[in-house]
């Protein structure tokens, strides 16, 4: 089911809980889990509690949390997903960050995707594959929270001023959960290629 929400201060959310059907989502999860050259990145605070990989157009780099990613070349699988996501989000993307949450103890803390190379009002499109995990959005000024259980095969598009006024996270859980792979598509601007 497709849903659209207008957020405080001009942000938007569009959610499609079945962007990929169950069989497609399961096949993509297995392929990406097995074929991606996952890395355990480290920040000044220690290792990230998840594995990552970053694919992008040639010549691009992406830095956050003290880590600079050099572009891996797009695979045929990721290019096909990219084209489908671009059509749904009506936005071009030139990179995708993959996060592999191996179990309930893997997580990502509150953050906004607001690095300068993403531009003023970046559109971030997020595909979830595998286990259902909670996704939390929090308004920076009011502290209001929105909670979503992101289904396998779902697409969440954050747009408008969302990255200026809201932060988001995937919290740890003590419940047993299998692995989840998240693909966040971004469009980096202002880099020479």
ROKE-330934 format. One line per 8 residues: number of its first residue (from 1); their letters; for each residue y, x, z of N, C-alpha, C. Coordinates in nm, 3 decimals. Layout:
NUM = a = Y:X:Z:Y:X:Z:Y:X:Z | ... .
This chain:
1 = xxxxxxxx = -0.118:0.084:0.000:0.000:0.000:0.000:0.124:0.088:0.000 | 0.220:0.058:-0.084:0.343:0.135:-0.093:0.448:0.074:-0.001 | 0.518:0.161:0.072:0.623:0.116:0.164:0.746:0.202:0.145 | 0.864:0.140:0.164:0.992:0.212:0.157:1.069:0.184:0.284 | 1.132:0.287:0.341:1.212:0.269:0.462:1.343:0.345:0.448 | 1.450:0.280:0.493:1.581:0.344:0.503:1.597:0.391:0.647 | 1.631:0.518:0.666:1.644:0.577:0.798:1.791:0.585:0.840 | 1.814:0.607:0.970:1.950:0.630:1.019:2.015:0.742:0.939 .
9 = xxxxxxxx = 2.143:0.728:0.912:2.224:0.834:0.853:2.185:0.872:0.712 | 2.124:0.781:0.637:2.105:0.803:0.494:1.975:0.863:0.449 | 1.880:0.880:0.539:1.749:0.930:0.499:1.663:0.820:0.441 | 1.565:0.857:0.360:1.470:0.760:0.306:1.328:0.813:0.321 | 1.234:0.718:0.334:1.092:0.750:0.335:1.021:0.657:0.239 | 0.935:0.713:0.157:0.848:0.633:0.071:0.705:0.677:0.099 | 0.619:0.580:0.126:0.481:0.612:0.166:0.384:0.530:0.083 | 0.287:0.599:0.025:0.178:0.536:-0.050:0.049:0.581:0.016 .
17 = xxxxxxxx = -0.019:0.490:0.086:-0.137:0.530:0.164:-0.260:0.557:0.078 | -0.254:0.525:-0.052:-0.370:0.548:-0.139:-0.324:0.608:-0.272 | -0.241:0.711:-0.265:-0.193:0.778:-0.386:-0.312:0.837:-0.462 | -0.406:0.895:-0.388:-0.536:0.934:-0.442:-0.641:0.845:-0.377 | -0.738:0.795:-0.456:-0.843:0.714:-0.394:-0.934:0.803:-0.310 | -1.021:0.741:-0.234:-1.102:0.814:-0.136:-1.185:0.925:-0.201 | -1.249:0.894:-0.313:-1.333:0.994:-0.379:-1.249:1.112:-0.428 | -1.134:1.084:-0.489:-1.045:1.191:-0.536:-0.998:1.276:-0.420 .
25 = xxxxxxxx = -0.954:1.210:-0.311:-0.903:1.281:-0.195:-1.010:1.372:-0.135 | -1.133:1.321:-0.123:-1.242:1.402:-0.067:-1.271:1.523:-0.155 | -1.273:1.503:-0.287:-1.301:1.612:-0.380:-1.190:1.717:-0.377 | -1.064:1.671:-0.371:-0.952:1.765:-0.366:-0.953:1.844:-0.235 | -0.982:1.777:-0.124:-0.988:1.846:0.005:-1.091:1.958:-0.001 | -1.211:1.927:-0.048:-1.318:2.028:-0.052:-1.280:2.143:-0.144 | -1.223:2.113:-0.261:-1.187:2.218:-0.356:-1.079:2.309:-0.298 | -0.974:2.249:-0.240:-0.865:2.329:-0.186:-0.909:2.408:-0.063 .
33 = xxxxxxxx = -0.990:2.347:0.021:-1.041:2.418:0.141:-1.118:2.542:0.100 | -1.202:2.528:-0.003:-1.292:2.636:-0.041:-1.229:2.740:-0.134 | -1.132:2.699:-0.217:-1.080:2.788:-0.321:-0.944:2.850:-0.290 | -0.877:2.806:-0.185:-0.744:2.857:-0.154:-0.754:2.987:-0.074 | -0.673:3.088:-0.110:-0.671:3.212:-0.033:-0.585:3.197:0.094 | -0.639:3.128:0.192:-0.565:3.095:0.314:-0.524:3.221:0.389 | -0.407:3.215:0.454:-0.359:3.326:0.535:-0.320:3.275:0.674 | -0.342:3.358:0.772:-0.297:3.331:0.908:-0.165:3.406:0.926 .
41 = xxxxxxxx = -0.054:3.335:0.900:0.078:3.398:0.911:0.117:3.415:1.057 | 0.207:3.509:1.081:0.258:3.535:1.216:0.409:3.530:1.215 | 0.466:3.472:1.320:0.610:3.480:1.343:0.632:3.571:1.464 | 0.756:3.583:1.507:0.783:3.667:1.624:0.719:3.610:1.750 | 0.679:3.481:1.746:0.616:3.417:1.861:0.464:3.426:1.858 | 0.408:3.483:1.751:0.263:3.493:1.741:0.210:3.425:1.617 | 0.077:3.410:1.606:0.018:3.351:1.485:0.049:3.202:1.474 | 0.072:3.157:1.351:0.089:3.014:1.327:-0.040:2.942:1.364 .
49 = xxxxxxxx = -0.031:2.825:1.427:-0.153:2.749:1.461:-0.202:2.665:1.344 | -0.221:2.730:1.230:-0.270:2.667:1.107:-0.279:2.778:1.003 | -0.345:2.753:0.892:-0.351:2.850:0.783:-0.258:2.801:0.672 | -0.204:2.894:0.593:-0.109:2.856:0.489:-0.137:2.927:0.358 | -0.081:2.871:0.250:-0.077:2.934:0.118:0.042:2.873:0.045 | 0.107:2.952:-0.039:0.226:2.905:-0.110:0.214:2.938:-0.259 | 0.225:2.834:-0.340:0.218:2.846:-0.486:0.354:2.807:-0.544 | 0.395:2.877:-0.650:0.526:2.848:-0.707:0.537:2.903:-0.847 .
57 = xxxxxxxx = 0.645:2.863:-0.914:0.674:2.919:-1.045:0.698:3.070:-1.031 | 0.676:3.147:-1.137:0.688:3.293:-1.129:0.826:3.336:-1.080 | 0.827:3.438:-0.993:0.952:3.499:-0.948:1.015:3.437:-0.825 | 0.963:3.324:-0.779:1.021:3.258:-0.662:0.965:3.317:-0.533 | 1.047:3.315:-0.429:1.004:3.349:-0.294:1.056:3.242:-0.200 | 0.991:3.228:-0.084:1.030:3.125:0.011:1.016:3.181:0.152 | 1.124:3.175:0.229:1.125:3.230:0.365:1.153:3.122:0.468 | 1.074:3.124:0.576:1.098:3.037:0.690:1.025:3.097:0.810 .
65 = xxxxxxxx = 1.075:3.074:0.929:1.012:3.120:1.054:0.976:3.268:1.051 | 1.060:3.349:0.985:1.036:3.492:0.982:0.930:3.538:0.884 | 0.880:3.446:0.800:0.776:3.478:0.701:0.835:3.458:0.561 | 0.813:3.554:0.473:0.853:3.540:0.333:0.727:3.530:0.248 | 0.718:3.422:0.173:0.603:3.399:0.085:0.637:3.445:-0.056 | 0.547:3.521:-0.117:0.554:3.554:-0.259:0.466:3.453:-0.331 | 0.509:3.411:-0.449:0.442:3.303:-0.520:0.302:3.341:-0.567 | 0.205:3.256:-0.534:0.075:3.259:-0.598:0.087:3.178:-0.727 .
73 = xxxxxxxx = 0.010:3.213:-0.829:0.015:3.141:-0.956:-0.051:3.004:-0.941 | 0.011:2.903:-1.000:-0.043:2.767:-0.996:-0.186:2.764:-1.049 | -0.273:2.691:-0.982:-0.406:2.665:-1.034:-0.401:2.538:-1.117 | -0.503:2.514:-1.198:-0.507:2.391:-1.277:-0.508:2.268:-1.186 | -0.579:2.276:-1.075:-0.584:2.164:-0.982:-0.446:2.134:-0.924 | -0.376:2.238:-0.878:-0.244:2.217:-0.817:-0.141:2.173:-0.921 | -0.152:2.223:-1.045:-0.060:2.178:-1.150:-0.079:2.029:-1.178 | -0.202:1.983:-1.180:-0.229:1.841:-1.205:-0.172:1.755:-1.092 .
81 = xxxxxxxx = -0.190:1.800:-0.967:-0.133:1.726:-0.853:0.019:1.728:-0.862 | 0.076:1.843:-0.894:0.222:1.856:-0.905:0.278:1.755:-1.005 | 0.220:1.748:-1.122:0.272:1.656:-1.226:0.266:1.511:-1.178 | 0.159:1.476:-1.112:0.143:1.339:-1.062:0.246:1.308:-0.952 | 0.268:1.406:-0.863:0.366:1.387:-0.754:0.508:1.382:-0.811 | 0.538:1.468:-0.908:0.672:1.465:-0.970:0.701:1.329:-1.032 | 0.602:1.270:-1.098:0.621:1.139:-1.161:0.646:1.032:-1.054 | 0.570:1.037:-0.945:0.586:0.936:-0.839:0.718:0.952:-0.765 .
89 = xxxxxxxx = 0.758:1.077:-0.738:0.881:1.103:-0.662:1.005:1.104:-0.751 | 0.982:1.105:-0.883:1.091:1.112:-0.982:1.181:1.233:-0.954 | 1.117:1.345:-0.921:1.185:1.469:-0.886:1.103:1.587:-0.936 | 1.168:1.690:-0.993:1.093:1.809:-1.031:1.065:1.896:-0.908 | 0.950:1.961:-0.907:0.915:2.054:-0.800:0.871:2.186:-0.863 | 0.908:2.297:-0.799:0.865:2.427:-0.851:0.783:2.507:-0.751 | 0.746:2.442:-0.638:0.665:2.513:-0.540:0.591:2.413:-0.452 | 0.484:2.462:-0.390:0.409:2.379:-0.295:0.358:2.469:-0.182 .
97 = xxxxxxxx = 0.380:2.425:-0.059:0.327:2.493:0.059:0.206:2.415:0.106 | 0.092:2.486:0.117:-0.030:2.425:0.169:-0.049:2.468:0.313 | -0.075:2.371:0.401:-0.110:2.396:0.540:-0.249:2.342:0.564 | -0.334:2.424:0.625:-0.470:2.381:0.659:-0.480:2.374:0.811 | -0.490:2.251:0.861:-0.509:2.224:1.003:-0.660:2.213:1.025 | -0.717:2.318:1.082:-0.863:2.327:1.089:-0.925:2.230:1.189 | -0.850:2.196:1.294:-0.897:2.102:1.396:-0.775:2.049:1.471 | -0.798:1.976:1.580:-0.688:1.913:1.652:-0.596:2.009:1.722 .
105 = xxxxxxxx = -0.637:2.135:1.740:-0.550:2.233:1.804:-0.455:2.302:1.706 | -0.479:2.286:1.577:-0.383:2.335:1.478:-0.270:2.233:1.467 | -0.147:2.283:1.450:-0.031:2.194:1.457:0.088:2.261:1.390 | 0.199:2.188:1.386:0.329:2.244:1.349:0.433:2.173:1.434 | 0.523:2.251:1.493:0.625:2.195:1.582:0.739:2.130:1.504 | 0.833:2.073:1.580:0.948:2.007:1.519:1.026:2.106:1.431 | 1.058:2.061:1.311:1.137:2.141:1.218:1.192:2.048:1.111 | 1.291:2.097:1.038:1.340:2.029:0.918:1.320:2.124:0.801 .
113 = xxxxxxxx = 1.294:2.069:0.684:1.283:2.149:0.562:1.423:2.157:0.503 | 1.507:2.242:0.566:1.648:2.245:0.530:1.699:2.385:0.499 | 1.608:2.473:0.455:1.651:2.607:0.418:1.750:2.599:0.302 | 1.844:2.693:0.295:1.951:2.687:0.197:1.898:2.683:0.053 | 1.785:2.750:0.027:1.733:2.752:-0.110:1.677:2.617:-0.155 | 1.670:2.519:-0.064:1.624:2.385:-0.101:1.739:2.294:-0.144 | 1.863:2.339:-0.129:1.977:2.259:-0.171:2.025:2.163:-0.063 | 2.123:2.079:-0.100:2.192:1.995:-0.002:2.106:1.883:0.054 .
121 = xxxxxxxx = 2.045:1.804:-0.031:1.961:1.692:0.013:1.825:1.703:-0.052 | 1.741:1.794:-0.003:1.613:1.816:-0.070:1.519:1.696:-0.058 | 1.445:1.675:-0.166:1.336:1.577:-0.164:1.209:1.658:-0.135 | 1.136:1.615:-0.032:1.012:1.681:0.007:0.900:1.578:-0.010 | 0.801:1.612:-0.092:0.688:1.521:-0.116:0.563:1.582:-0.053 | 0.494:1.504:0.028:0.385:1.554:0.110:0.256:1.476:0.084 | 0.152:1.550:0.042:0.019:1.491:0.022:-0.068:1.528:0.142 | -0.142:1.431:0.195:-0.237:1.456:0.304:-0.379:1.436:0.253 .
129 = xxxxxxxx = -0.466:1.530:0.288:-0.607:1.524:0.249:-0.693:1.557:0.371 | -0.802:1.484:0.389:-0.892:1.512:0.500:-0.865:1.422:0.619 | -0.875:1.479:0.738:-0.863:1.401:0.862:-0.725:1.337:0.874 | -0.722:1.219:0.935:-0.595:1.152:0.966:-0.532:1.224:1.085 | -0.406:1.264:1.068:-0.331:1.325:1.177:-0.200:1.250:1.194 | -0.148:1.255:1.314:-0.021:1.189:1.341:0.094:1.276:1.290 | 0.193:1.211:1.231:0.314:1.274:1.181:0.429:1.208:1.255 | 0.514:1.287:1.318:0.622:1.234:1.400:0.756:1.278:1.344 .
137 = xxxxxxxx = 0.845:1.182:1.325:0.984:1.210:1.286:1.072:1.181:1.406 | 1.171:1.269:1.433:1.263:1.247:1.544:1.406:1.267:1.496 | 1.493:1.171:1.527:1.634:1.181:1.490:1.701:1.283:1.581 | 1.776:1.375:1.521:1.836:1.483:1.598:1.938:1.439:1.700 | 2.015:1.336:1.671:2.121:1.293:1.763:2.073:1.189:1.864 | 1.996:1.091:1.818:1.957:0.980:1.906:1.824:1.004:1.978 | 1.740:1.092:1.922:1.608:1.113:1.979:1.508:1.005:1.940 | 1.551:0.906:1.858:1.459:0.802:1.813:1.341:0.867:1.742 .
145 = xxxxxxxx = 1.220:0.813:1.763:1.100:0.868:1.702:1.029:0.763:1.618 | 0.972:0.809:1.508:0.886:0.728:1.423:0.751:0.799:1.415 | 0.643:0.725:1.432:0.508:0.782:1.430:0.430:0.723:1.312 | 0.360:0.810:1.239:0.280:0.768:1.126:0.143:0.834:1.136 | 0.038:0.761:1.107:-0.095:0.817:1.091:-0.117:0.832:0.941 | -0.107:0.955:0.892:-0.111:0.979:0.748:-0.255:0.980:0.698 | -0.285:0.886:0.609:-0.420:0.869:0.556:-0.453:0.978:0.456 | -0.582:1.008:0.442:-0.627:1.101:0.340:-0.599:1.041:0.202 .
153 = xxxxxxxx = -0.537:1.120:0.116:-0.499:1.071:-0.017:-0.360:1.012:-0.022 | -0.287:1.015:0.091:-0.155:0.953:0.095:-0.047:1.047:0.044 | 0.064:0.984:0.003:0.185:1.055:-0.040:0.301:1.005:0.044 | 0.373:1.096:0.109:0.494:1.064:0.183:0.608:1.142:0.120 | 0.714:1.071:0.080:0.831:1.136:0.020:0.950:1.117:0.113 | 1.005:1.228:0.159:1.126:1.225:0.242:1.244:1.259:0.154 | 1.345:1.171:0.152:1.459:1.193:0.064:1.590:1.163:0.132 | 1.695:1.154:0.049:1.829:1.130:0.102:1.869:1.242:0.196 .
161 = xxxxxxxx = 1.929:1.204:0.309:1.975:1.303:0.407:1.872:1.328:0.517 | 1.748:1.293:0.492:1.642:1.303:0.594:1.638:1.441:0.660 | 1.646:1.548:0.582:1.631:1.682:0.638:1.754:1.728:0.717 | 1.865:1.654:0.706:1.985:1.687:0.784:1.980:1.626:0.924 | 1.924:1.506:0.935:1.935:1.430:1.060:1.804:1.411:1.133 | 1.693:1.442:1.069:1.561:1.421:1.130:1.482:1.550:1.129 | 1.401:1.570:1.230:1.302:1.677:1.232:1.165:1.612:1.235 | 1.061:1.687:1.197:0.928:1.629:1.192:0.825:1.730:1.242 .
169 = xxxxxxxx = 0.708:1.678:1.281:0.603:1.763:1.336:0.466:1.699:1.317 | 0.362:1.781:1.330:0.223:1.735:1.343:0.176:1.791:1.477 | 0.169:1.706:1.582:0.134:1.757:1.715:-0.014:1.789:1.729 | -0.045:1.871:1.828:-0.184:1.896:1.865:-0.244:1.766:1.919 | -0.376:1.755:1.913:-0.446:1.643:1.973:-0.572:1.693:2.042 | -0.605:1.632:2.155:-0.729:1.668:2.225:-0.849:1.594:2.168 | -0.823:1.494:2.083:-0.933:1.422:2.019:-1.000:1.513:1.916 | -1.129:1.491:1.895:-1.198:1.567:1.791:-1.152:1.516:1.654 .
177 = xxxxxxxx = -1.104:1.607:1.573:-1.068:1.572:1.435:-1.118:1.682:1.343 | -1.160:1.642:1.224:-1.199:1.739:1.122:-1.073:1.800:1.062 | -1.093:1.883:0.961:-0.982:1.952:0.898:-0.893:1.861:0.814 | -0.768:1.903:0.802:-0.670:1.832:0.719:-0.593:1.936:0.639 | -0.572:1.906:0.512:-0.487:1.990:0.428:-0.366:1.908:0.388 | -0.249:1.970:0.405:-0.122:1.907:0.369:-0.056:1.991:0.260 | -0.009:1.926:0.156:0.062:1.992:0.048:0.205:1.941:0.048 | 0.303:2.029:0.071:0.442:1.985:0.068:0.512:2.048:-0.051 .
185 = xxxxxxxx = 0.550:1.961:-0.144:0.615:2.004:-0.267:0.765:2.013:-0.245 | 0.823:2.122:-0.295:0.966:2.149:-0.280:1.021:2.199:-0.413 | 1.154:2.189:-0.427:1.221:2.246:-0.543:1.322:2.348:-0.494 | 1.291:2.476:-0.515:1.383:2.583:-0.476:1.488:2.601:-0.584 | 1.612:2.621:-0.540:1.723:2.637:-0.636:1.791:2.770:-0.612 | 1.865:2.816:-0.713:1.951:2.932:-0.697:1.880:3.066:-0.695 | 1.754:3.070:-0.732:1.683:3.199:-0.739:1.666:3.237:-0.886 | 1.694:3.363:-0.914:1.675:3.412:-1.051:1.525:3.422:-1.080 .
193 = x = 1.485:3.373:-1.196:1.345:3.384:-1.236:1.333:3.456:-1.369 .
